[in-house]
Amino acid sequence: MATAQRMVVIGGNAAGMSAASQARRLKGPGELEIIALERGGYTSYSACGIPYWAGGDVAAADDLIARTPEEHRERGIDLRLHTEVTELDPDGCRVRVRGGGDGDGGGGDDSGPGKWLGYDHLVIATGARPLRPGLPGIDAPGVHGVQTMDDGRSLLEALEETESARTGRRAVVVGAGYIGVEMAEALVRRGYRVTVLDRAEEPMTTLDPDMGRLVREAMVGMGIETVTEAAVTAVRTGEGGRVRAVATEDAEYEADLVVLGLGVRPETGLAREAGLPLGESGGLLTDLAMRVRGRENLWAGGDCVEVLDLVSGRDRHIALGTHANKHGQVIGTNIGGGYATFPGVVGTAVSKVCDLEIARTGLLESQARSAGLRFVTVTIESTSRAGYYPGAAPMHVKMLAEHRTGRLLGVQIVGREGAGKRVDVAAVALSASMTVEQMTSLDLGYAPPFSPLWDPVLVAARKATAAVRRAGAH
Ligand SMILES: Cc1cc2nc3c(=O)[nH]c(=O)nc-3n(C[C@H](O)[C@H](O)[C@H](O)COP(=O)(O)OP(=O)(O)OC[C@H]3O[C@@H](n4cnc5c(N)ncnc54)[C@H](O)[C@@H]3O)c2cc1C
């Protein structure tokens, strides 16, 4: 009887465990041995839920865990927690492993350089690492990241501690990207007076600045002090070395607690050392089957790879769980003997701060320009429901369309309830390479509680169609 092949997975979260689970669905243990190596203590958890856990919407850490280590093991995956891969040897088809305190200790001892573990297929799903600039005081007690379950736990403990300490607590969030604004909401809900600092012109640089301005104005209206063009220079500490304030070049902001939301970079140090192909952002480059380019039995997915942006035709690093899970599914299918590809993304994302929903898909003006595209832009203001229906709230939609062809290039939406997920219509239109004119006749649902007679996305498409026609005359 032929011996089973061995699949080794580095990273036990979204991409890695999706790959392992899918491969296991397709091949039993007699055909494929699956070993998953995770340096932390958790698997298959939703980092996306951490802001809602911190804010109190999600009651318990366990609610964020989709599948426990025991459940994975019951399904025939040899999952080894607290086990770190310290070196890749792609030519020798082996990885060096340290740790393995959990389970069968297959990783070797903690003190030495570790043991080699051979593979037939290797999946690199090492995720991304949060940016933590080397500023004075950045490691002081009271400064929190929000990348991992351990980060979430330590933040929760700090929130509960300070909750009983006194009122009038202040929090500073550094970084006004989607994680920063989601954390601002969480802290507001916990009763903090919140300041958000960002060095950019406007919050949410995943939007054009004119749409980011709407987010800033709404945040200020919610009582969140939002300071832009403010680069943090230091974290000031006080009694017991604890954080007391955050300094920028111009000012100091008092803080009992600081949360960092400065973005992430692909975790590809091992891949770089092993000479694997990396893109401009440092993410691994793969083919459409999620195989590392030029390597037959090496696969990579999730936050550690670059993805093809279908609108600009460029490789980009976009760290989102929705992609990571799909990558894992594709990798697991291919290793399991099936066939699947990940064609690329159109750049869709949605988030919110309190009741303000923020969404985008496709290209921003700056991205379209750097891709060499000529385009028109329109922005419309409409409402989430028929204007006469209770609860109708303003919604802004910005749309980019290519000059002459009228091809949709991007959409950004800022508005209240019901605004954000409207971006999905635009994402589908982008995936289908529709023109804005074709979009105007889309058969979208209408009833007064859900939208005005002309859905805001269609209103924007009509205006964009007219703008393309006008521009075409020149
Ligand atoms: C606060 C927050 C909110 C988010 N919200 C959203 C959202 O709303 N929507 C969305 O789509 N995405 C969201 N994301 C992003 C999403 O969580 C990530 O894109 C997703 O977790 C990526 O999955 P991954 O498996 O690629 O990487 P990760 O989840 O980072 O997992 C990688 C794993 O690899 C392990 N590892 C790394 N190196 C090694 C090594 N050498 N040896 C062993 N193990 C190793 C790490 O410990 C880690 O557990 C959010 C992220 C955060 C932090």
The ligand as a Tripos MOL2 file, in Angstrom:
@<TRIPOS>MOLECULE
LIG
   53    58     1     0     0
SMALL
NO_CHARGES

@<TRIPOS>ATOM
      1 C1         -9.0040   43.7580   14.9290 C.3       1 LIG1
      2 C2         -9.1460   43.1350   13.5760 C.ar      1 LIG1
      3 C3        -10.3440   43.2690   12.8850 C.ar      1 LIG1
      4 C4        -10.4710   42.7030   11.6250 C.ar      1 LIG1
      5 N1        -11.6650   42.8460   10.9590 N.ar      1 LIG1
      6 C5        -11.8160   42.2750    9.7370 C.ar      1 LIG1
      7 C6        -13.0490   42.3910    9.0320 C.ar      1 LIG1
      8 O1        -14.0060   43.0010    9.5250 O.2       1 LIG1
      9 N2        -13.1480   41.8010    7.8160 N.ar      1 LIG1
     10 C7        -12.1180   41.0860    7.2590 C.ar      1 LIG1
     11 O2        -12.2690   40.5350    6.1590 O.2       1 LIG1
     12 N3        -10.9230   40.9640    7.9160 N.ar      1 LIG1
     13 C8        -10.7600   41.5420    9.1200 C.ar      1 LIG1
     14 N4         -9.5550   41.4100    9.7840 N.ar      1 LIG1
     15 C9         -8.4340   40.7240    9.1260 C.3       1 LIG1
     16 C10        -8.4760   39.2230    9.3520 C.3       1 LIG1
     17 O3         -8.5440   38.9360   10.7120 O.3       1 LIG1
     18 C11        -7.2160   38.6260    8.7480 C.3       1 LIG1
     19 O4         -7.1880   38.9690    7.3900 O.3       1 LIG1
     20 C12        -7.1650   37.1160    8.8770 C.3       1 LIG1
     21 O5         -7.0850   36.7370   10.2130 O.3       1 LIG1
     22 C13        -5.9560   36.5800    8.1190 C.3       1 LIG1
     23 O6         -5.8710   35.2170    8.2880 O.3       1 LIG1
     24 P1         -4.4760   34.4600    8.1110 P.3       1 LIG1
     25 O7         -4.7410   33.0360    8.4020 O.co2     1 LIG1
     26 O8         -3.8850   34.8280    6.8200 O.co2     1 LIG1
     27 O9         -3.5210   35.1200    9.1920 O.3       1 LIG1
     28 P2         -3.6180   35.1720   10.7750 P.3       1 LIG1
     29 O10        -5.0230   35.2170   11.2310 O.co2     1 LIG1
     30 O11        -2.7080   36.2840   11.1910 O.co2     1 LIG1
     31 O12        -2.9840   33.7950   11.2100 O.3       1 LIG1
     32 C14        -1.6410   33.4990   10.9850 C.3       1 LIG1
     33 C15        -1.1880   32.5600   12.0830 C.3       1 LIG1
     34 O13         0.1280   32.1280   11.7780 O.3       1 LIG1
     35 C16         0.8370   31.9800   12.9900 C.3       1 LIG1
     36 N5          2.2700   32.0240   12.6490 N.ar      1 LIG1
     37 C17         2.9460   33.0340   12.0490 C.ar      1 LIG1
     38 N6          4.2370   32.6960   11.8630 N.ar      1 LIG1
     39 C18         4.3810   31.4500   12.3460 C.ar      1 LIG1
     40 C19         5.4870   30.5510   12.4450 C.ar      1 LIG1
     41 N7          6.6940   30.8980   12.0020 N.pl3     1 LIG1
     42 N8          5.2820   29.3400   13.0030 N.ar      1 LIG1
     43 C20         4.0440   28.9870   13.4710 C.ar      1 LIG1
     44 N9          2.9690   29.7970   13.4120 N.ar      1 LIG1
     45 C21         3.1350   31.0030   12.8540 C.ar      1 LIG1
     46 C22         0.3760   33.1560   13.8190 C.3       1 LIG1
     47 O14         0.5720   32.9250   15.1990 O.3       1 LIG1
     48 C23        -1.1110   33.2400   13.4430 C.3       1 LIG1
     49 O15        -1.9450   32.5410   14.3480 O.3       1 LIG1
     50 C24        -9.3990   41.9690   11.0660 C.ar      1 LIG1
     51 C25        -8.1930   41.8440   11.7710 C.ar      1 LIG1
     52 C26        -8.0590   42.4090   13.0020 C.ar      1 LIG1
     53 C27        -6.7610   42.2530   13.7480 C.3       1 LIG1
@<TRIPOS>BOND
     1     1     2 1
     2     2     3 ar
     3     2    52 ar
     4     3     4 ar
     5     4     5 ar
     6     4    50 ar
     7     5     6 ar
     8     6     7 ar
     9     6    13 1
    10     7     8 2
    11     7     9 ar
    12     9    10 ar
    13    10    11 2
    14    10    12 ar
    15    12    13 ar
    16    13    14 ar
    17    14    15 1
    18    14    50 ar
    19    15    16 1
    20    16    17 1
    21    16    18 1
    22    18    19 1
    23    18    20 1
    24    20    21 1
    25    20    22 1
    26    22    23 1
    27    23    24 1
    28    24    25 2
    29    24    26 1
    30    24    27 1
    31    27    28 1
    32    28    29 2
    33    28    30 1
    34    28    31 1
    35    31    32 1
    36    32    33 1
    37    33    34 1
    38    33    48 1
    39    34    35 1
    40    35    36 1
    41    35    46 1
    42    36    37 ar
    43    36    45 ar
    44    37    38 ar
    45    38    39 ar
    46    39    40 ar
    47    39    45 ar
    48    40    41 1
    49    40    42 ar
    50    42    43 ar
    51    43    44 ar
    52    44    45 ar
    53    46    47 1
    54    46    48 1
    55    48    49 1
    56    50    51 ar
    57    51    52 ar
    58    52    53 1
@<TRIPOS>SUBSTRUCTURE
     1 LIG1         1 GROUP 0 **** ****
